[in-house]
Amino acid sequence: DAGVIQSPRHEVTEMGQEVTLRCKPISGHNSLFWYRQTMMRGLELLIYFNNNVPIDDSGMPEDRFSAKMPNASFSTLKIQPSEPRDSAVYFCASSLEHPGGQYFGPGTRLTVT
Amino acid sequence: SQKIEQNSEALNIQEGKTATLTCNYTNYSPAYLQWYRQDPGRGPVFLLLIRENEKEKRKERLKVTFDTTLKQSLFHITASQPADSATYLCATRARMDSSYKLIFGSGTRLLVRP
Protein backbone atom coordinates (compact mmCIF):
# COMPACT_ATOMS: atom_id res chain seq x y z
CA ASP A 1 0.00 0.00 0.00
CA ALA A 2 1.40 3.39 -0.95
CA GLY A 3 2.09 5.80 1.84
CA VAL A 4 1.35 9.50 1.84
CA ILE A 5 2.47 11.04 -1.44
CA GLN A 6 3.69 14.61 -1.69
CA SER A 7 4.78 16.68 -4.66
CA PRO A 8 7.00 18.30 -5.54
CA ARG A 9 9.82 16.97 -3.37
CA HIS A 10 11.85 20.13 -3.85
CA GLU A 11 10.73 23.60 -4.84
CA VAL A 12 12.92 26.64 -5.37
CA THR A 13 11.14 29.87 -6.13
CA GLU A 14 11.65 33.59 -5.98
CA MET A 15 10.08 35.84 -3.42
CA GLY A 16 6.62 36.94 -4.47
CA GLN A 17 5.82 33.86 -6.49
CA GLU A 18 2.92 31.54 -5.78
CA VAL A 19 3.78 28.07 -4.49
CA THR A 20 1.43 25.09 -4.45
CA LEU A 21 2.24 21.94 -2.52
CA ARG A 22 0.25 18.77 -3.10
CA CYS A 23 -0.63 15.77 -0.98
CA LYS A 24 -2.36 12.45 -1.49
CA PRO A 25 -3.19 10.81 1.86
CA ILE A 26 -3.31 7.09 2.54
CA SER A 27 -6.50 5.63 1.12
CA GLY A 28 -9.17 5.27 3.80
CA HIS A 29 -7.62 7.75 6.21
CA ASN A 30 -10.11 10.44 7.19
CA SER A 31 -7.81 13.04 8.73
CA LEU A 32 -5.13 15.04 6.96
CA PHE A 33 -2.55 17.33 8.48
CA TRP A 34 -0.11 19.91 7.07
CA TYR A 35 3.05 20.58 9.07
CA ARG A 36 6.08 22.82 8.63
CA GLN A 37 9.50 21.91 10.00
CA THR A 38 12.43 24.26 10.56
CA MET A 39 15.52 24.04 12.71
CA MET A 40 14.40 27.00 14.79
CA ARG A 41 10.77 26.07 15.41
CA GLY A 42 10.71 22.32 14.96
CA LEU A 43 7.59 20.58 13.65
CA GLU A 44 4.53 22.84 13.69
CA LEU A 45 0.98 21.98 12.72
CA LEU A 46 -0.43 24.42 10.19
CA ILE A 47 -3.91 23.02 9.55
CA TYR A 48 -5.81 19.79 9.73
CA PHE A 49 -8.87 18.39 8.00
CA ASN A 50 -11.31 15.75 9.14
CA ASN A 51 -13.49 14.16 6.45
CA ASN A 52 -12.30 16.87 4.04
CA VAL A 53 -13.47 19.70 6.32
CA PRO A 54 -10.91 22.13 7.81
CA ILE A 55 -11.12 21.76 11.59
CA ASP A 56 -8.30 23.91 12.93
CA ASP A 57 -6.26 26.38 10.92
CA SER A 58 -4.91 28.31 13.88
CA GLY A 59 -1.37 27.32 12.93
CA MET A 60 -1.51 28.95 9.51
CA PRO A 61 1.00 31.82 9.77
CA GLU A 62 -0.99 34.44 7.93
CA ASP A 63 -3.36 35.08 5.07
CA ARG A 64 -0.68 34.26 2.54
CA PHE A 65 -1.22 30.60 3.40
CA SER A 66 -4.30 28.68 2.33
CA ALA A 67 -5.18 25.00 2.20
CA LYS A 68 -7.91 23.02 0.49
CA MET A 69 -9.11 19.45 0.47
CA PRO A 70 -11.57 19.07 -2.41
CA ASN A 71 -11.91 15.31 -1.91
CA ALA A 72 -10.70 12.49 0.30
CA SER A 73 -7.66 11.76 -1.83
CA PHE A 74 -6.16 15.19 -2.47
CA SER A 75 -5.10 18.33 -0.62
CA THR A 76 -3.14 21.44 -1.50
CA LEU A 77 -1.26 24.01 0.53
CA LYS A 78 -0.76 27.30 -1.26
CA ILE A 79 1.50 30.21 -0.38
CA GLN A 80 0.87 33.46 -2.20
CA PRO A 81 3.00 35.52 -2.26
CA SER A 82 5.93 33.51 -0.96
CA GLU A 83 8.64 35.06 1.24
CA PRO A 84 12.16 33.88 2.18
CA ARG A 85 10.98 33.14 5.75
CA ASP A 86 8.63 30.51 4.31
CA SER A 87 11.64 28.36 3.47
CA ALA A 88 11.17 25.07 5.33
CA VAL A 89 10.22 21.44 4.85
CA TYR A 90 6.47 21.00 4.55
CA PHE A 91 5.00 17.65 5.54
CA CYS A 92 1.60 16.19 4.92
CA ALA A 93 0.34 13.44 7.22
CA SER A 94 -2.81 11.38 7.45
CA SER A 95 -4.44 9.22 10.10
CA LEU A 96 -7.38 6.90 10.49
CA GLU A 97 -8.29 7.04 14.13
CA HIS A 98 -7.81 9.22 17.19
CA PRO A 99 -5.71 9.05 19.07
CA GLY A 100 -3.71 7.15 16.56
CA GLY A 101 -0.41 7.49 14.85
CA GLN A 102 -0.02 9.95 12.03
CA TYR A 103 1.60 8.76 8.82
CA PHE A 104 3.84 11.33 7.21
CA GLY A 105 4.82 11.87 3.61
CA PRO A 106 8.41 12.46 2.47
CA GLY A 107 7.99 16.23 2.63
CA THR A 108 8.51 19.12 0.25
CA ARG A 109 11.64 21.16 0.78
CA LEU A 110 10.76 24.74 -0.12
CA THR A 111 13.40 27.38 -0.71
CA VAL A 112 12.31 30.94 -1.36
CA THR A 113 15.09 33.24 -2.57
CA SER B 1 -1.74 24.70 26.00
CA GLN B 2 0.62 21.81 26.51
CA LYS B 3 4.40 22.03 26.25
CA ILE B 4 6.81 19.19 25.59
CA GLU B 5 10.49 19.11 26.42
CA GLN B 6 13.05 16.69 25.06
CA ASN B 7 16.77 16.70 25.65
CA SER B 8 18.31 18.64 22.79
CA GLU B 9 21.72 17.11 23.35
CA ALA B 10 22.48 14.08 21.23
CA LEU B 11 22.68 10.71 22.96
CA ASN B 12 25.76 8.76 21.97
CA ILE B 13 25.89 5.09 22.98
CA GLN B 14 27.69 1.88 22.15
CA GLU B 15 26.01 -0.80 20.05
CA GLY B 16 24.29 -3.40 22.21
CA LYS B 17 23.52 -1.00 25.06
CA THR B 18 20.07 0.28 25.98
CA ALA B 19 19.23 3.79 24.82
CA THR B 20 16.86 5.78 27.03
CA LEU B 21 15.27 8.99 25.80
CA THR B 22 13.16 11.34 27.89
CA CYS B 23 10.03 13.34 27.14
CA ASN B 24 8.61 15.71 29.75
CA TYR B 25 5.31 17.54 29.53
CA THR B 26 4.63 20.62 31.55
CA ASN B 27 0.90 21.05 32.01
CA TYR B 28 -2.11 18.76 32.26
CA SER B 29 -1.90 15.00 31.91
CA PRO B 30 -2.16 14.54 28.17
CA ALA B 31 -4.15 11.27 28.02
CA TYR B 32 -1.56 9.78 25.67
CA LEU B 33 1.91 10.25 24.26
CA GLN B 34 3.25 9.20 20.88
CA TRP B 35 6.80 8.48 19.79
CA TYR B 36 8.14 8.95 16.28
CA ARG B 37 11.43 8.31 14.55
CA GLN B 38 12.81 10.71 11.95
CA ASP B 39 15.75 10.06 9.67
CA PRO B 40 17.53 12.92 7.83
CA GLY B 41 15.59 14.04 4.78
CA ARG B 42 12.53 11.97 5.64
CA GLY B 43 9.22 12.41 7.36
CA PRO B 44 8.62 11.20 10.93
CA VAL B 45 7.58 7.56 11.30
CA PHE B 46 5.05 6.60 13.98
CA LEU B 47 6.42 4.05 16.45
CA LEU B 48 4.27 3.74 19.56
CA LEU B 49 1.37 5.29 21.42
CA ILE B 50 0.95 4.95 25.19
CA ARG B 51 -2.14 6.04 27.09
CA GLU B 52 -1.96 7.58 30.54
CA ASN B 53 -3.57 4.51 32.14
CA GLU B 54 -0.87 2.29 30.65
CA LYS B 55 2.33 2.20 32.64
CA GLU B 56 4.34 0.50 29.92
CA LYS B 57 4.09 -0.55 26.29
CA ARG B 58 6.41 -2.73 24.26
CA LYS B 59 7.05 -3.37 20.58
CA GLU B 60 9.96 -5.64 19.70
CA ARG B 61 13.08 -3.91 21.09
CA LEU B 62 11.18 -0.75 21.99
CA LYS B 63 9.64 0.04 25.36
CA VAL B 64 7.78 3.16 26.41
CA THR B 65 6.74 4.12 29.92
CA PHE B 66 4.38 6.82 31.13
CA ASP B 67 4.67 8.33 34.61
CA THR B 68 1.94 10.87 35.33
CA THR B 69 3.50 11.74 38.68
CA LEU B 70 6.76 12.78 37.08
CA LYS B 71 4.97 14.11 33.97
CA GLN B 72 7.35 12.06 31.91
CA SER B 73 7.61 9.36 29.28
CA LEU B 74 10.73 7.29 28.76
CA PHE B 75 11.55 5.61 25.47
CA HIS B 76 13.95 2.67 25.59
CA ILE B 77 15.66 0.82 22.77
CA THR B 78 17.26 -2.39 24.00
CA ALA B 79 20.18 -4.08 22.26
CA SER B 80 20.68 -0.92 20.22
CA GLN B 81 22.08 -1.12 16.70
CA PRO B 82 23.73 1.49 14.45
CA ALA B 83 20.55 1.36 12.33
CA ASP B 84 18.67 2.81 15.32
CA SER B 85 20.58 6.08 14.87
CA ALA B 86 17.98 8.77 14.15
CA THR B 87 16.10 11.60 15.80
CA TYR B 88 13.25 10.53 18.08
CA LEU B 89 10.30 12.83 18.63
CA CYS B 90 7.57 12.62 21.22
CA ALA B 91 4.16 14.16 20.67
CA THR B 92 0.91 14.64 22.48
CA ARG B 93 -2.32 16.54 22.07
CA ALA B 94 -1.93 20.29 22.14
CA ARG B 95 -5.10 21.01 24.07
CA MET B 96 -7.34 19.08 26.41
CA ASP B 97 -10.34 19.64 24.15
CA SER B 98 -8.73 18.24 21.02
CA SER B 99 -7.33 14.81 20.40
CA TYR B 100 -6.55 15.65 16.78
CA LYS B 101 -4.04 18.44 17.15
CA LEU B 102 -0.60 17.23 18.17
CA ILE B 103 2.39 19.16 19.38
CA PHE B 104 5.83 17.69 18.92
CA GLY B 105 8.96 17.97 20.98
CA SER B 106 12.12 19.18 19.31
CA GLY B 107 13.49 15.64 19.27
CA THR B 108 16.57 13.91 20.62
CA ARG B 109 19.21 12.64 18.23
CA LEU B 110 20.46 9.14 18.97
CA LEU B 111 23.80 7.93 17.66
CA VAL B 112 24.68 4.27 18.13
CA ARG B 113 28.37 3.53 17.61
CA PRO B 114 29.34 0.15 16.17
Interface residues (C-beta under 8 A of the other chain):
Chain A: V4 S31 G42 L43 L45 Y48 N50 I55 D56 F91 A93 H98 P99 G100 G101 Q102 Y103 F104 G105 P106 G107
Chain B: A31 Y32 Q34 Y36 G41 R42 G43 P44 V45 F46 L47 L49 R51 L89 R93 A94 S98 S99 Y100 K101 L102 I103 F104 G105 S106 G107
